[in-house]
Amino acid sequence: MQVIILGSGSPLPDPVRAGPSTLIRTTAGDLLFDCGRGVLMRAAAAGSGAGMFRALLLTHLHSDHISDLNDIFTTRWVLSFAPNPLPVFGPDGTAALLRDTEKMLEPDIGYRLAHHGDLTWRPDAIVTEVDQGVVFEDGTVKVTAAPTDHAPVRPTVGFRIDEGGRSVVISGDTVPCAGLDELCADADVLVHTVVRRDLIEQIGLPRLTDVLDYHSSVPDAAQTAARNGVRALVLTHLVPAPIPGTEHEWLDQAKEHFQDEVVLATDLLTLDVNADLF
């Protein structure tokens, strides 16, 4: 099993960090978690693409985590040579999101159906709304969901992927909570979204300081990892994006609370969970 960070960025556009997205490469296929801006460009660099996603799993419906949904939906359709519905798993509201996405794309769908004689079917998705428990199984691969806390955004979920005795947790946006602890128990890797509380408070803009009450800080994420026996912590969705040369500050804050491996995500960072890398 591999963890590939497709996008390590946030709602703030960044020239080197795509929007939040993580690809988990398994024997069942490529599982995509969230789909922020630029995800298909990063997926192409990782040797994947819209037609190869075994499933798309959404932690929540904030715009920065779903901004490229329409690109995946359209590209999977137009580059397939037979109907290839996109399996989508996400919290309550995901089915409506897919219906609205299709409606928004209706002019484009009409253009392509009229132009391509061999394209005789519409784009489609198979949506499963999830809250807790096993949501996906294929061979030795199992994905489990649990509720997280990103209020007032409700509902939100995190995911745990298990395969061959190894495990990866995708936190999504959340503050520390019981659901995330449940997913993280003895996990090999925790991919956790984080913000720098100290920097945001220094900036002091209300629109930015507002994010502090529903995101985990770097120490929060490190404490979650330590409390649950996680082997390695990957910090992603970095707000504000690290200024080059300051990356050690993020790692130092985490290591005050978590003594095992800490990695600061960059786009296309790849970790082989089956190897003894941590």
N, C-alpha and C positions, 0 to 999 in steps of 0.2 A: 504494500500500500504506500502511495506517495501523496504528500501534501504539496500542492503548487499554489502559491499565492498569485492569483491573476491580477488582483487590484488591492493595493495596500493603502489607498487614499480614503478620502472622506467627502462630504458634500462640497468642500472647497476645491475648485479645480486646481490641478497640479500638473506641470509638464512631464513629470516622471512617475506619477502615481495614478493608476487608473482607479475607478470607483470600486467599492468593496465587493470582493468576489474571491472565492477559494475553490479550487478544483481538487477533488480527492480521486485519485486514480486507483481503481480496484480491479479485481478479477471479474467483477460484474460489469465493468465499464466505467466511464468517467462520470462522476457525480458532481454537479455544479451547485455551489451554495452561494446564493445571492448573485445579482447580475448588474453591478454598477456600470458607470460609463466606461466604454472601451473594452468590455470583457471579451468580445469576439476577436479583437486585435490581439489581446494577450493570449487568448486560447489558441490562435493560429501560431503564435510563437512557441507555445507549449506542445504543438502537434495535435491539437484537438480542434473541435468546431461544433457548430450548432447541430449538425446531423449526427454527431458522435456522443452527445450527452445522453447517458442512460436515464438521467432524471435531473430536473432542476428543483432545488429545495430552497424555499424562501424563509428567512428568519422573521421578517416583518415587512410591512408595505411602505416604509419610508422611501421617498423618491430616490435617494442616493443608492439604495439597495436593489432597485428594480428598473433603473432608467434605461437599461438596454434590453428589457424584456421584449419590446417590439422588434428589435433587431434579431434576436434569437428566434422569435416566432416566425418572422418573415423568411429569414435566411434558411432555416431548417426546411421550410416549405419549398422554396424555389430551387434549392439544391438537391432535393430528393427526387428519385425517379419512380416512387410509389408512395402512397399515403404513409406518413411517418409521424403520427401524433406525438406531441411533446408531453411526457409525463411531468406534472408539476405538483409538488407538495408544499403546503404552506398553511398559515393560520387562517382562521375565519376571515372571509373577505377576499381570499385568493381566487375563488371561482368568479366573483363579480369583476375582479381585476382583469382576468383573462377575457371575459365577455366584452368589457369596455375596450381592451386593447384591440380585439378583433374588430369592434365597431369603428374605432379610430382609424384602422387600416383599411376600411372597406373600399375607399376609392382605389388604393393601390392593388388590392385583391382583384377588383374588377378589371383594372388595366392589364394585369398579368394573365388572368384567365382569358381575356379577349385576344391577347397577343400570342400566347404560346399554345399551339394546338395540342401538344402532348401533356399539358398541365390541365387535367380534367377534374381535380379535386381541390377543395379549399384547405387552408391551413387549419390545424386542429390541435387541441391540447386535452389531455386526460388529467383532470384536476382532482386531487384528494386533499381536503382540508383536515388539518391535524392539530392536536393539542398535546397529547401525552401517550407514551407507549411506543411499541414497534410500529414504524410506518412503512418500512421497505425491507424486503428480504429477497436475496437472489444468491443461491448457492451458499457460500460461507460468509457473505456480506450481509450485515444487518445494520439498519439505521433506526435509532430511537430518538424520539422527541420528548421535550419537557418544557413546561411554561417558564418564561423568564419575566423580568420586570423592567420594562422600558416606559412605564406610565408617564404621560397619558396615552402613549401609543399602546393600544390593546386590540387583540392579544398578540403576544410575541412568543417565539419559541427558539430554543437552542437544539442542536442535534449532536448525537454521538454516533460515530461510525465504527463498527467492530468487524474485524476480519482476521482470521488466523491467529488469535490471541493478542492482536494489537488493536489499539483504539485511538481515535482522534475525536476531539470535541470542537464544535463550531459554536461560539457563544452567541453570535449576533450582538446587537446593542442591548445592554442590560446593566443594571447595578447588581451587586452581589445578592444572590437569592437562593432559596432552597432548591428550586428546579435546576439551576446551573450546578449546584453542589452535587445533586443526584447524578447528573450526566458525567461529572468530572471524576467520580470516585475511581482512583487508581488508573486513570487514563495515561496513555503514553504521551500524547501531545494535546495541548489546549491552545487553540487559535482564538485569541481574545481581542476584541475591539477595545481601544483605550484612548483616553484624553490626558493631557498634561494639565492638571489642576493649577499648578503653580504658575505656568505660563499664561493660561487663560485668565486667571485672576489679575495678573500683572497688566494684561491688555485692557481688561475692565469694561469692554463693550457689553451692554446688557444682552444683545442678541447672541453673543458668544458665551457669556457667563451662564445664560439660561441652560446650556447643554450639560452643565455640571451635575444637575440633580437627576439626570436619567442615563448617564453613562458611567462606566467604571473608570476610575483613575488608574494610573500605572500601579501604585501600591495596592489598590483594590484587586486588580487582576492577579498580582503576585500572591496576595493573601489567599485568594480563591484557589490558586494552583497549589500552594503549600498546604492548605487545610485539607485538601482532598488527595494528596499523594500523587500529583501529576509529575511526570518525568521531565517534560520540557514545555516551556511556555513561549508562544509566538505572539508578539505584540503587533497588532495591525490596526487599520482604520485610524491612523495616527493624526490627532488633532491637538495643536497645529502641526503640520508636517515638519519633521526635524530639519533644522538648518544644517547643511553639511558641516561636519566637524563637531556637532553636538550629540551625535548618536549615543555616545557613552553615557550621557546624562539619563536617557531613558533606561538603559540597562542598569545603571547604578541604582536608580530608584527601585527597580524591580528586585534587584539582588539584596536589598535591605530586608526583604520579606520572603524571598524564595531562593534557596541555596542551590538548586539544580540549574539545568541549562535554560538560558533566556536568549531569544533571538528577536532582533528587530526586523520586521518584515520589510522587504522591498519587492517590487513587482517581479514575478517569475522566480522568486525564491523557491527552491525545491528541496524537500526533506524526504528521505527514504525511511519510512517508519519501521521497516523490517530490519534495517541495519542498526548496528550498535553505535549510533552517531552521537548519542547524547551523554 
